[in-house]
Amino acid sequence: MFEIFIVLAVVALIAALLGFRGVAGLSADLAKWALIAAVVLAVIAFLV
């Protein structure tokens, strides 16, 4: 799950550097949601 976050964050950074603002924003949003999902799943796994 954390690999997805890292890949999306790298895609967002590269797209932002190349000037693709739409792709960068979308990738950043997806990376944010992937990170939130990973943290929630990690907390649930820790508690169970």
C-alpha positions as CSV (number, residue, x, y, z in Angstrom):
1,M,0.0,0.0,0.0
2,F,2.8,2.4,0.8
3,E,4.4,1.6,-2.6
4,I,1.3,3.0,-4.3
5,F,1.6,6.2,-2.2
6,I,5.3,6.6,-3.2
7,V,4.7,6.0,-6.9
8,L,1.8,8.5,-7.0
9,A,3.8,11.1,-5.1
10,V,6.7,10.6,-7.6
11,V,4.4,10.9,-10.6
12,A,2.9,14.1,-9.0
13,L,6.3,15.6,-8.6
14,I,7.5,14.8,-12.1
15,A,4.2,16.0,-13.6
16,A,4.5,19.3,-11.6
17,L,8.1,19.8,-12.8
18,L,7.0,19.2,-16.4
19,G,4.1,21.6,-16.2
20,F,1.2,19.1,-16.3
21,R,-0.8,20.7,-13.5
22,G,-3.9,18.6,-14.0
23,V,-2.0,15.3,-13.8
24,A,0.0,16.6,-10.9
25,G,-3.1,17.6,-8.9
26,L,-4.9,14.3,-9.6
27,S,-1.8,12.2,-8.7
28,A,-1.3,14.2,-5.5
29,D,-5.0,13.7,-4.5
30,L,-4.7,10.0,-5.2
31,A,-1.5,9.8,-3.2
32,K,-3.1,11.5,-0.3
33,W,-6.1,9.1,-0.3
34,A,-3.8,6.1,-0.7
35,L,-1.7,7.3,2.3
36,I,-4.9,7.8,4.4
37,A,-6.1,4.3,3.5
38,A,-2.7,2.7,4.3
39,V,-2.6,4.4,7.7
40,V,-6.2,3.4,8.5
41,L,-5.5,-0.2,7.5
42,A,-2.3,-0.2,9.6
43,V,-4.1,1.1,12.7
44,I,-6.8,-1.5,12.2
45,A,-4.3,-4.3,11.8
46,F,-2.5,-3.1,14.9
47,L,-5.6,-3.1,17.0
48,V,-6.9,-6.5,15.9
